[in-house]
Amino acid sequence: MTSTRKNLASRAICTVGAAGALLALSAAVMPAQAGGPLPYDLITPPPNVNIAIMYNEVTTGNSFYTAGGTKVGNTSVVTDVPILRFVHSFGQVFGAQWGVQIIAPDVNFIGNTKVGGQSLSNNGGFAEPQLSAFIYPYSNPTQDAYLNFTYFFSPAVGAYNRNVSLNASSNSVVNNFEVGFGHRLFGAPKGKRLDFEVWLDGYLYGNNSDGPPIGPFKSTVHTEAAGQVIVYLPYYFHPQTAGYVGLSFEQTIGGKAYLSSPIGNFDTGNRNDVTTIGVNAGTFLAPTIAAQVSLTCAFRWIAITDSV
């Protein structure tokens, strides 16, 4: 038997992600969230509180290109991802606010997942949970200025089947180191204002020793380190409800993945080289209910490996 690999790349995938109905036990919001931080995430939480949050993110991709640049039509990849998040903050340590959190995404593939009219097998379910600790070495709410360090650890658990094309889980350990900084550019503190936020993330991946089969042989998936930069420019036009609208930019690099097996190494074509631009908006609908929505266009390369 031989393996057939389809290395596919998508360009200009415009998606709408809605973190609607963020149900919280407190109006405070925390540092990073699954799938990337949002503008509300940089605010320092009050000490000694428990916060439960629900997110929901829907993404749609319908344009794919081969590595050579040829467009593949009749394509549809739609996911619905509810995310559960629990945060506990502690008192200050050495004058800095800190806490811990758990994030659990549930990935659901919607409809007929296909590329070029060919259906792709998929396996939804819970992805790797994120176990996290965060600290704010600098926090000045009166000037809307914050500096945050966060560490995420994701164990190699979750829904995974090496015989399908798309999985909810990567079946590998992930270490994610994150730094977030934000400051008011102009306007009144806690009033109408334009803020600047930048997030820097580094990812270190473990190996997936149960990779897709290459003929009769098992393979191991190796993924190289990746980096990410996210920039937000939220304009708060209604400070009473934290109502904002703004622009976003995201760049991810690295993450090359390849398979090793007894018959050699094979490049999967997978990369984390993604450039995303978007428009974001959000507001608190009630003291413990917030809604956020984003419209983004992502220019990225995606590879899908299917074995026969």
TIVOTI-159687 format. One record per residue (C-alpha): residue in one letter; residue number from 1; y, x, z negated. Coordinates in steps of 0.5 Angstrom, whole numbers, always signed. Layout:
// TIVOTI-159687
+--------+-----+-------+-------+-------+
| residu | num | north |  east |    up |
+--------+-----+-------+-------+-------+
|      A | NUM |     Y |     X |     Z |
...
+--------+-----+-------+-------+-------+
//
This chain:
// TIVOTI-159687
+--------+-----+-------+-------+-------+
| residu | num | north |  east |    up |
+--------+-----+-------+-------+-------+
|      M |   1 |    +0 |    +0 |    +0 |
|      T |   2 |    +7 |    +2 |    +1 |
|      S |   3 |   +14 |    +0 |    -2 |
|      T |   4 |   +19 |    -3 |    +2 |
|      R |   5 |   +26 |    -2 |    -1 |
|      K |   6 |   +32 |    -6 |    +1 |
|      N |   7 |   +39 |    -3 |    -1 |
|      L |   8 |   +44 |    -8 |    -1 |
|      A |   9 |   +52 |    -7 |    -2 |
|      S |  10 |   +56 |   -13 |    -3 |
|      R |  11 |   +64 |   -13 |    -2 |
|      A |  12 |   +69 |   -17 |    -4 |
|      I |  13 |   +65 |   -22 |    -9 |
|      C |  14 |   +70 |   -27 |   -11 |
|      T |  15 |   +68 |   -30 |   -18 |
|      V |  16 |   +70 |   -35 |   -23 |
|      G |  17 |   +68 |   -33 |   -30 |
|      A |  18 |   +70 |   -38 |   -36 |
|      A |  19 |   +70 |   -37 |   -43 |
|      G |  20 |   +71 |   -44 |   -44 |
|      A |  21 |   +70 |   -47 |   -51 |
|      L |  22 |   +70 |   -40 |   -55 |
|      L |  23 |   +68 |   -44 |   -62 |
|      A |  24 |   +70 |   -40 |   -68 |
|      L |  25 |   +70 |   -40 |   -75 |
|      S |  26 |   +77 |   -37 |   -75 |
|      A |  27 |   +82 |   -36 |   -70 |
|      A |  28 |   +82 |   -29 |   -71 |
|      V |  29 |   +78 |   -25 |   -65 |
|      M |  30 |   +75 |   -19 |   -65 |
|      P |  31 |   +74 |   -12 |   -61 |
|      A |  32 |   +69 |   -12 |   -55 |
|      Q |  33 |   +65 |   -18 |   -52 |
|      A |  34 |   +58 |   -18 |   -48 |
|      G |  35 |   +60 |   -16 |   -40 |
|      G |  36 |   +67 |   -13 |   -42 |
|      P |  37 |   +73 |   -14 |   -47 |
|      L |  38 |   +78 |   -19 |   -45 |
|      P |  39 |   +85 |   -19 |   -47 |
|      Y |  40 |   +84 |   -23 |   -54 |
|      D |  41 |   +79 |   -18 |   -56 |
|      L |  42 |   +84 |   -12 |   -58 |
|      I |  43 |   +87 |   -16 |   -64 |
|      T |  44 |   +85 |   -14 |   -71 |
|      P |  45 |   +81 |   -19 |   -75 |
|      P |  46 |   +83 |   -20 |   -82 |
|      P |  47 |   +78 |   -17 |   -87 |
|      N |  48 |   +72 |   -20 |   -90 |
|      V |  49 |   +71 |   -26 |   -85 |
|      N |  50 |   +65 |   -29 |   -82 |
|      I |  51 |   +66 |   -31 |   -74 |
|      A |  52 |   +61 |   -34 |   -70 |
|      I |  53 |   +63 |   -35 |   -62 |
|      M |  54 |   +60 |   -38 |   -56 |
|      Y |  55 |   +62 |   -36 |   -49 |
|      N |  56 |   +60 |   -38 |   -42 |
|      E |  57 |   +60 |   -34 |   -36 |
|      V |  58 |   +59 |   -37 |   -29 |
|      T |  59 |   +59 |   -32 |   -23 |
|      T |  60 |   +57 |   -33 |   -16 |
|      G |  61 |   +56 |   -28 |   -10 |
|      N |  62 |   +55 |   -29 |    -3 |
|      S |  63 |   +57 |   -23 |    +1 |
|      F |  64 |   +52 |   -17 |    +2 |
|      Y |  65 |   +53 |   -11 |    +6 |
|      T |  66 |   +47 |    -6 |    +8 |
|      A |  67 |   +49 |    +1 |    +6 |
|      G |  68 |   +51 |    +2 |   +13 |
|      G |  69 |   +56 |    -3 |   +13 |
|      T |  70 |   +52 |    -9 |   +16 |
|      K |  71 |   +54 |   -16 |   +13 |
|      V |  72 |   +48 |   -20 |   +11 |
|      G |  73 |   +49 |   -27 |   +11 |
|      N |  74 |   +46 |   -33 |    +8 |
|      T |  75 |   +46 |   -30 |    +1 |
|      S |  76 |   +47 |   -33 |    -5 |
|      V |  77 |   +46 |   -30 |   -12 |
|      V |  78 |   +49 |   -35 |   -18 |
|      T |  79 |   +48 |   -34 |   -25 |
|      D |  80 |   +50 |   -38 |   -31 |
|      V |  81 |   +50 |   -33 |   -38 |
|      P |  82 |   +51 |   -37 |   -45 |
|      I |  83 |   +53 |   -31 |   -50 |
|      L |  84 |   +52 |   -32 |   -57 |
|      R |  85 |   +57 |   -27 |   -62 |
|      F |  86 |   +57 |   -26 |   -69 |
|      V |  87 |   +62 |   -22 |   -72 |
|      H |  88 |   +63 |   -20 |   -80 |
|      S |  89 |   +69 |   -16 |   -82 |
|      F |  90 |   +70 |   -11 |   -88 |
|      G |  91 |   +75 |    -9 |   -92 |
|      Q |  92 |   +79 |    -3 |   -90 |
|      V |  93 |   +76 |    +4 |   -91 |
|      F |  94 |   +81 |   +10 |   -91 |
|      G |  95 |   +86 |    +5 |   -89 |
|      A |  96 |   +83 |    +3 |   -83 |
|      Q |  97 |   +80 |    -4 |   -81 |
|      W |  98 |   +72 |    -4 |   -79 |
|      G |  99 |   +66 |    -9 |   -78 |
|      V | 100 |   +60 |   -10 |   -75 |
|      Q | 101 |   +58 |   -15 |   -69 |
|      I | 102 |   +52 |   -18 |   -66 |
|      I | 103 |   +52 |   -20 |   -58 |
|      A | 104 |   +46 |   -24 |   -55 |
|      P | 105 |   +47 |   -26 |   -48 |
|      D | 106 |   +42 |   -31 |   -44 |
|      V | 107 |   +42 |   -30 |   -37 |
|      N | 108 |   +40 |   -36 |   -32 |
|      F | 109 |   +39 |   -36 |   -25 |
|      I | 110 |   +42 |   -42 |   -21 |
|      G | 111 |   +39 |   -45 |   -15 |
|      N | 112 |   +35 |   -41 |    -9 |
|      T | 113 |   +37 |   -33 |   -10 |
|      K | 114 |   +37 |   -31 |    -3 |
|      V | 115 |   +39 |   -25 |    +1 |
|      G | 116 |   +39 |   -26 |    +9 |
|      G | 117 |   +36 |   -32 |    +8 |
|      Q | 118 |   +30 |   -29 |    +4 |
|      S | 119 |   +29 |   -32 |    -3 |
|      L | 120 |   +28 |   -26 |    -8 |
|      S | 121 |   +24 |   -27 |   -14 |
|      N | 122 |   +28 |   -27 |   -21 |
|      N | 123 |   +26 |   -27 |   -28 |
|      G | 124 |   +32 |   -31 |   -33 |
|      G | 125 |   +32 |   -31 |   -41 |
|      F | 126 |   +35 |   -27 |   -46 |
|      A | 127 |   +38 |   -20 |   -44 |
|      E | 128 |   +38 |   -14 |   -49 |
|      P | 129 |   +42 |   -16 |   -55 |
|      Q | 130 |   +48 |   -11 |   -57 |
|      L | 131 |   +49 |    -9 |   -64 |
|      S | 132 |   +55 |    -6 |   -65 |
|      A | 133 |   +60 |    -3 |   -70 |
|      F | 134 |   +68 |    -2 |   -69 |
|      I | 135 |   +74 |    +1 |   -73 |
|      Y | 136 |   +81 |    +0 |   -72 |
|      P | 137 |   +84 |    +7 |   -74 |
|      Y | 138 |   +91 |    +4 |   -72 |
|      S | 139 |   +94 |    -3 |   -72 |
|      N | 140 |  +101 |    -5 |   -72 |
|      P | 141 |  +101 |   -13 |   -71 |
|      T | 142 |  +108 |   -13 |   -72 |
|      Q | 143 |  +109 |    -9 |   -65 |
|      D | 144 |  +103 |   -12 |   -62 |
|      A | 145 |  +100 |    -5 |   -62 |
|      Y | 146 |   +92 |    -3 |   -63 |
|      L | 147 |   +87 |    +2 |   -63 |
|      N | 148 |   +80 |    +1 |   -63 |
|      F | 149 |   +74 |    +5 |   -63 |
|      T | 150 |   +67 |    +1 |   -62 |
|      Y | 151 |   +60 |    +3 |   -61 |
|      F | 152 |   +54 |    -2 |   -58 |
|      F | 153 |   +47 |    +0 |   -58 |
|      S | 154 |   +42 |    -5 |   -54 |
|      P | 155 |   +35 |    -4 |   -55 |
|      A | 156 |   +30 |    -4 |   -50 |
|      V | 157 |   +28 |   -12 |   -51 |
|      G | 158 |   +29 |   -18 |   -47 |
|      A | 159 |   +26 |   -22 |   -41 |
|      Y | 160 |   +23 |   -17 |   -36 |
|      N | 161 |   +18 |   -17 |   -31 |
|      R | 162 |   +17 |   -11 |   -26 |
|      N | 163 |   +14 |   -15 |   -21 |
|      V | 164 |   +20 |   -19 |   -19 |
|      S | 165 |   +27 |   -17 |   -16 |
|      L | 166 |   +32 |   -19 |   -21 |
|      N | 167 |   +31 |   -19 |   -28 |
|      A | 168 |   +36 |   -21 |   -34 |
|      S | 169 |   +34 |   -15 |   -38 |
|      S | 170 |   +34 |    -8 |   -35 |
|      N | 171 |   +28 |    -6 |   -40 |
|      S | 172 |   +32 |    +1 |   -43 |
|      V | 173 |   +36 |    +3 |   -49 |
|      V | 174 |   +43 |    +3 |   -47 |
|      N | 175 |   +49 |    +7 |   -52 |
|      N | 176 |   +56 |    +4 |   -50 |
|      F | 177 |   +62 |    +8 |   -53 |
|      E | 178 |   +68 |    +4 |   -52 |
|      V | 179 |   +76 |    +6 |   -54 |
|      G | 180 |   +81 |    +0 |   -53 |
|      F | 181 |   +89 |    +1 |   -54 |
|      G | 182 |   +94 |    -4 |   -53 |
|      H | 183 |  +102 |    -4 |   -54 |
|      R | 184 |  +108 |    -9 |   -52 |
|      L | 185 |  +111 |    -7 |   -46 |
|      F | 186 |  +117 |   -11 |   -47 |
|      G | 187 |  +119 |   -18 |   -50 |
|      A | 188 |  +119 |   -20 |   -57 |
|      P | 189 |  +114 |   -18 |   -62 |
|      K | 190 |  +109 |   -24 |   -63 |
|      G | 191 |  +114 |   -28 |   -58 |
|      K | 192 |  +114 |   -28 |   -50 |
|      R | 193 |  +112 |   -21 |   -48 |
|      L | 194 |  +108 |   -17 |   -43 |
|      D | 195 |  +103 |   -13 |   -46 |
|      F | 196 |   +99 |    -7 |   -44 |
|      E | 197 |   +92 |    -6 |   -45 |
|      V | 198 |   +87 |    -1 |   -43 |
|      W | 199 |   +79 |    +0 |   -45 |
|      L | 200 |   +75 |    +6 |   -43 |
|      D | 201 |   +67 |    +5 |   -44 |
|      G | 202 |   +62 |   +11 |   -43 |
|      Y | 203 |   +55 |    +9 |   -42 |
|      L | 204 |   +48 |   +13 |   -43 |
|      Y | 205 |   +42 |   +10 |   -41 |
|      G | 206 |   +35 |   +11 |   -43 |
|      N | 207 |   +29 |   +11 |   -38 |
|      N | 208 |   +25 |    +4 |   -36 |
|      S | 209 |   +18 |    +7 |   -36 |
|      D | 210 |   +15 |    +0 |   -33 |
|      G | 211 |   +19 |    +0 |   -27 |
|      P | 212 |   +17 |    -3 |   -20 |
|      P | 213 |   +11 |    -1 |   -17 |
|      I | 214 |   +10 |    +4 |   -11 |
|      G | 215 |    +4 |    +2 |    -8 |
|      P | 216 |    -1 |    +2 |   -13 |
|      F | 217 |    +3 |    +7 |   -18 |
|      K | 218 |    +7 |    +5 |   -23 |
|      S | 219 |   +14 |    +8 |   -23 |
|      T | 220 |   +20 |   +10 |   -28 |
|      V | 221 |   +27 |    +8 |   -27 |
|      H | 222 |   +32 |   +13 |   -29 |
|      T | 223 |   +39 |   +11 |   -29 |
|      E | 224 |   +45 |   +16 |   -30 |
|      A | 225 |   +51 |   +16 |   -34 |
|      A | 226 |   +57 |   +11 |   -32 |
|      G | 227 |   +64 |   +10 |   -34 |
|      Q | 228 |   +69 |    +4 |   -34 |
|      V | 229 |   +76 |    +3 |   -34 |
|      I | 230 |   +79 |    -4 |   -35 |
|      V | 231 |   +87 |    -5 |   -35 |
|      Y | 232 |   +90 |   -12 |   -37 |
|      L | 233 |   +97 |   -14 |   -36 |
|      P | 234 |   +97 |   -21 |   -40 |
|      Y | 235 |  +104 |   -24 |   -40 |
|      Y | 236 |  +104 |   -29 |   -47 |
|      F | 237 |  +109 |   -35 |   -44 |
|      H | 238 |  +107 |   -39 |   -50 |
|      P | 239 |  +106 |   -35 |   -57 |
|      Q | 240 |  +105 |   -41 |   -61 |
|      T | 241 |   +98 |   -42 |   -58 |
|      A | 242 |   +97 |   -35 |   -55 |
|      G | 243 |   +98 |   -38 |   -48 |
|      Y | 244 |   +98 |   -32 |   -43 |
|      V | 245 |   +97 |   -31 |   -36 |
|      G | 246 |   +96 |   -24 |   -33 |
|      L | 247 |   +93 |   -19 |   -28 |
|      S | 248 |   +87 |   -14 |   -29 |
|      F | 249 |   +84 |    -8 |   -26 |
|      E | 250 |   +77 |    -5 |   -27 |
|      Q | 251 |   +74 |    +1 |   -24 |
|      T | 252 |   +66 |    +3 |   -26 |
|      I | 253 |   +63 |    +9 |   -23 |
|      G | 254 |   +56 |   +13 |   -24 |
|      G | 255 |   +50 |    +9 |   -26 |
|      K | 256 |   +46 |   +12 |   -20 |
|      A | 257 |   +39 |   +10 |   -21 |
|      Y | 258 |   +32 |   +13 |   -18 |
|      L | 259 |   +25 |   +12 |   -19 |
|      S | 260 |   +20 |   +17 |   -21 |
|      S | 261 |   +12 |   +16 |   -19 |
|      P | 262 |    +6 |   +21 |   -18 |
|      I | 263 |    +8 |   +21 |   -10 |
|      G | 264 |   +15 |   +23 |   -11 |
|      N | 265 |   +22 |   +20 |   -13 |
|      F | 266 |   +26 |   +15 |    -9 |
|      D | 267 |   +33 |   +13 |   -10 |
|      T | 268 |   +34 |    +5 |   -11 |
|      G | 269 |   +41 |    +5 |    -8 |
|      N | 270 |   +43 |    +2 |   -15 |
|      R | 271 |   +50 |    +5 |   -17 |
|      N | 272 |   +56 |    +2 |   -22 |
|      D | 273 |   +61 |    +4 |   -17 |
|      V | 274 |   +65 |    -3 |   -18 |
|      T | 275 |   +73 |    -4 |   -16 |
|      T | 276 |   +75 |   -11 |   -19 |
|      I | 277 |   +82 |   -14 |   -19 |
|      G | 278 |   +83 |   -21 |   -22 |
|      V | 279 |   +88 |   -26 |   -25 |
|      N | 280 |   +86 |   -28 |   -32 |
|      A | 281 |   +89 |   -34 |   -36 |
|      G | 282 |   +88 |   -36 |   -43 |
|      T | 283 |   +90 |   -41 |   -49 |
|      F | 284 |   +88 |   -43 |   -56 |
|      L | 285 |   +86 |   -51 |   -55 |
|      A | 286 |   +86 |   -51 |   -63 |
|      P | 287 |   +86 |   -46 |   -69 |
|      T | 288 |   +78 |   -45 |   -68 |
|      I | 289 |   +78 |   -46 |   -60 |
|      A | 290 |   +80 |   -42 |   -55 |
|      A | 291 |   +79 |   -42 |   -47 |
|      Q | 292 |   +80 |   -36 |   -42 |
|      V | 293 |   +79 |   -36 |   -35 |
|      S | 294 |   +79 |   -31 |   -30 |
|      L | 295 |   +79 |   -31 |   -22 |
|      T | 296 |   +76 |   -24 |   -19 |
|      C | 297 |   +75 |   -20 |   -13 |
|      A | 298 |   +70 |   -15 |   -14 |
|      F | 299 |   +68 |    -9 |    -9 |
|      R | 300 |   +62 |    -6 |   -10 |
|      W | 301 |   +55 |    -3 |    -8 |
|      I | 302 |   +49 |    -7 |   -10 |
|      A | 303 |   +42 |    -5 |    -9 |
|      I | 304 |   +36 |   -10 |   -10 |
|      T | 305 |   +29 |    -7 |   -10 |
|      D | 306 |   +23 |   -11 |    -8 |
|      S | 307 |   +16 |    -8 |    -7 |
|      V | 308 |   +10 |   -10 |    -3 |
+--------+-----+-------+-------+-------+
//
